[in-house]
């Protein structure tokens, strides 16, 4: 038993040590980092954090990311909710074709759409625009969210809807008063997934934004050859506290 705990402690140290080192360096000067990057700071520099906040323009980038995240979650919830309800609870002609289309849309890599999207968004004036990014995220996240929510709605007993119809309820009333209260866990799931994807999205953010719609994934904190490691480590500590840091975000297909 002691040996097992010792192994677990070693594994925990192996996982946590890079983050601990990052915290150490976030509190040092450039000279202290160069002299000893792996040791605790002897003179903690808390001023690194407000300096990094100002240099990285966090007040703008975090606001933009929050707006994009909230707009994406709201739009995906409405689009996926209506589509999933129709595909799971109603007898829609061509429903099987629509489901196959959603599967195909989820399988295609988003990189395929960049060039036509860039020209279209340029003509529409949506480049470097928060709403332009939100529309793209609605399109890329909704297929997966619809399929996920549909699988959840299929488990809701149809007897509930039939009883409501016998009482004279319309489809909108059934959706609002019966399906939605029972489907909140499913909506919460797609909200969390689409919110994380929107917050961590890098590909479209780096190609379709410049200044006005710059997001948290486009922070430019270090400009070679003068790399200020002290103000690079401090915001990285903050960003690393997020469940999925952009640097570890896998390439996603939609």
C-alpha positions in Angstrom: 0.0 0.0 0.0 2.8 2.4 0.9 4.5 1.7 -2.5 1.3 2.5 -4.4 0.9 5.8 -2.6 4.5 6.6 -3.3 3.9 6.0 -7.0 0.8 8.2 -7.0 2.7 11.0 -5.2 5.5 10.8 -7.8 3.0 10.9 -10.7 1.2 13.9 -9.1 4.6 15.7 -8.7 5.4 14.9 -12.4 2.1 16.4 -13.5 2.1 19.4 -11.2 5.7 20.4 -11.4 5.5 22.2 -14.8 2.6 24.3 -13.5 4.4 25.0 -10.2 7.5 26.1 -12.2 5.2 28.4 -14.3 4.0 30.0 -11.1 7.5 30.5 -9.9 8.6 32.2 -13.1 5.5 34.4 -13.2 6.8 36.0 -10.0 10.4 36.6 -11.1 12.2 39.1 -13.1 13.8 38.2 -16.5 17.2 38.1 -14.9 16.0 35.7 -12.1 14.4 33.5 -14.7 17.5 33.3 -16.7 19.6 32.5 -13.6 17.4 29.9 -12.1 14.1 29.0 -13.9 13.2 26.0 -11.6 13.6 27.5 -8.1 11.1 29.5 -6.1 11.3 33.3 -6.3 13.4 35.0 -3.7 11.8 38.4 -4.4 8.2 37.8 -5.7 7.3 40.4 -8.4 3.5 40.7 -8.1 3.6 43.7 -10.5 4.1 41.2 -13.3 0.4 40.4 -13.3 -0.9 44.0 -13.8 1.8 44.6 -16.4 0.9 41.5 -18.3 -2.8 42.5 -18.1 -2.0 45.8 -19.7 0.5 44.5 -22.3 -1.8 41.7 -23.3 -4.9 43.9 -23.5 -6.8 41.4 -21.4 -9.6 43.8 -20.7 -10.5 43.8 -24.5 -9.6 40.2 -25.4 -11.4 38.6 -22.4 -14.5 40.8 -23.0 -14.5 39.7 -26.7 -14.1 36.1 -25.8 -16.9 36.3 -23.2 -19.2 37.9 -25.8 -18.4 35.3 -28.4 -18.8 32.5 -25.9 -22.2 33.7 -24.6 -23.5 34.4 -28.1 -22.4 31.0 -29.4 -24.0 29.2 -26.4 -27.3 31.0 -26.8 -27.4 30.5 -30.6 -26.4 26.9 -30.5 -28.9 26.1 -27.8 -31.8 27.6 -29.8 -30.7 26.1 -33.2 -29.8 22.7 -31.8 -32.9 22.6 -29.5 -35.4 23.3 -32.3 -33.6 21.0 -34.8 -33.3 18.2 -32.2 -36.9 18.5 -31.2 -38.1 18.2 -34.7 -35.9 15.3 -35.6 -36.7 13.4 -32.4 -40.3 14.2 -31.6 -42.0 15.0 -34.9 -42.5 12.9 -38.0 -40.6 15.1 -40.5 -40.3 14.0 -44.1 -36.6 13.6 -45.0 -35.6 13.4 -41.4 -33.2 10.6 -42.1 -31.5 12.6 -44.8 -31.2 15.6 -42.4 -29.5 13.4 -39.8 -27.1 12.0 -42.4 -26.3 15.6 -43.5 -25.6 16.6 -39.9 -23.2 13.6 -39.5 -21.5 14.6 -42.7 -21.2 18.2 -41.6 -19.7 17.1 -38.3 -17.1 15.0 -40.0 -15.8 17.7 -42.4 -12.7 19.7 -41.1 -13.4 23.4 -40.6 -10.2 24.2 -42.5 -12.0 23.4 -45.8 -14.2 26.4 -45.3 -11.6 29.1 -44.6 -11.0 30.4 -48.1 -14.6 30.8 -49.2 -15.6 32.1 -45.8 -12.8 34.7 -45.9 -14.0 36.1 -49.3 -17.6 36.0 -48.3 -17.0 37.6 -44.9 -14.9 40.3 -46.5 -17.7 41.2 -48.9 -20.2 41.2 -46.0 -18.0 43.3 -43.8 -17.8 40.5 -41.1 -14.1 40.2 -41.0 -12.7 41.3 -37.6 -16.2 41.3 -36.3 -17.5 39.5 -33.2 -20.9 38.7 -34.7 -19.1 37.2 -37.8 -17.2 34.8 -35.5 -20.4 33.9 -33.6 -22.2 33.0 -36.9 -19.3 30.7 -37.9 -19.4 29.0 -34.5 -23.2 28.6 -34.8 -22.6 26.7 -38.1 -19.7 24.6 -36.9 -21.1 23.7 -33.5 -24.8 23.2 -34.2 -24.5 19.9 -36.1 -22.8 18.0 -33.3 -25.0 19.7 -30.6 -28.1 18.7 -32.6 -27.1 15.1 -32.8 -26.1 15.0 -29.1 -29.3 16.7 -28.0 -31.5 14.5 -30.3 -30.1 11.3 -28.7 -31.1 12.8 -25.3 -34.6 13.8 -26.4 -35.3 10.3 -27.8 -35.2 9.0 -24.3 -38.1 11.2 -23.2 -41.3 9.0 -23.1 -43.7 9.9 -25.9 -46.6 9.3 -23.5 -45.9 12.7 -22.0 -46.4 14.4 -25.4 -49.5 12.4 -26.2 -51.1 13.2 -22.9 -50.4 16.9 -23.5 -51.9 16.7 -27.0 -55.1 15.1 -25.5 -55.3 18.1 -23.2 -55.2 20.5 -26.2 -51.6 21.6 -25.9 -49.8 22.9 -29.0 -46.4 21.8 -30.2 -44.9 25.0 -28.8 -46.5 24.4 -25.4 -45.3 20.9 -25.4 -41.8 22.0 -26.1 -41.8 24.8 -23.5 -43.7 23.1 -20.7 -42.8 19.4 -21.0 -39.7 18.8 -23.2 -37.6 21.7 -22.0 -37.9 21.0 -18.2 -37.0 17.4 -18.9 -34.2 18.2 -21.3 -32.2 20.7 -19.2 -29.3 18.3 -18.6 -29.0 17.9 -22.4 -29.0 21.6 -23.0 -26.5 22.1 -20.2 -24.2 19.6 -21.9 -24.3 21.2 -25.3 -23.9 24.7 -23.7 -20.7 23.6 -21.9 -19.3 21.9 -25.0 -20.0 24.8 -27.4 -18.9 27.3 -24.8 -15.6 25.7 -24.3 -15.1 25.3 -28.1 -15.9 29.0 -28.7 -13.7 30.2 -25.8 -10.7 28.1 -27.0 -11.2 28.5 -30.8 -8.0 29.6 -32.5 -8.2 28.8 -36.2 -10.9 31.2 -37.2 -9.9 33.7 -34.6 -6.4 34.1 -35.9 -7.5 34.2 -39.6 -10.6 36.3 -39.4 -9.8 38.9 -36.7 -7.3 41.7 -36.5 -7.8 44.3 -33.7 -11.5 44.9 -33.0 -12.4 41.3 -32.5 -9.2 39.9 -31.0 -9.8 37.1 -28.6 -8.0 35.6 -25.7 -6.4 33.0 -27.9 -4.6 35.7 -29.9 -2.6 37.3 -27.1 0.7 38.7 -28.3 2.7 39.0 -25.1 6.2 38.3 -26.4 7.7 39.9 -29.5 11.1 38.6 -30.5 13.9 39.4 -30.0 12.9 41.1 -26.7 10.9 38.3 -25.0 9.7 39.4 -21.6 9.3 36.0 -19.9 8.1 37.6 -16.6 5.0 39.0 -18.3 4.5 35.9 -20.4 4.4 33.5 -17.4 1.9 35.5 -15.4 -1.0 35.5 -17.9 -0.2 31.9 -18.8 -0.9 31.0 -15.1 -4.3 32.6 -15.4 -5.1 30.9 -18.8 -3.9 27.6 -17.5 -6.5 27.6 -14.8 -9.1 27.3 -17.6 -10.3 23.6 -18.1 -8.8 23.6 -21.7 -6.0 25.9 -22.5 -5.8 26.8 -26.3 -2.3 25.4 -26.5 -3.6 22.0 -25.7 -6.7 22.2 -27.9 -6.8 19.4 -30.4 -7.7 20.0 -34.1 -11.4 19.7 -34.2 -13.5 18.6 -37.2 -17.0 19.8 -37.8 
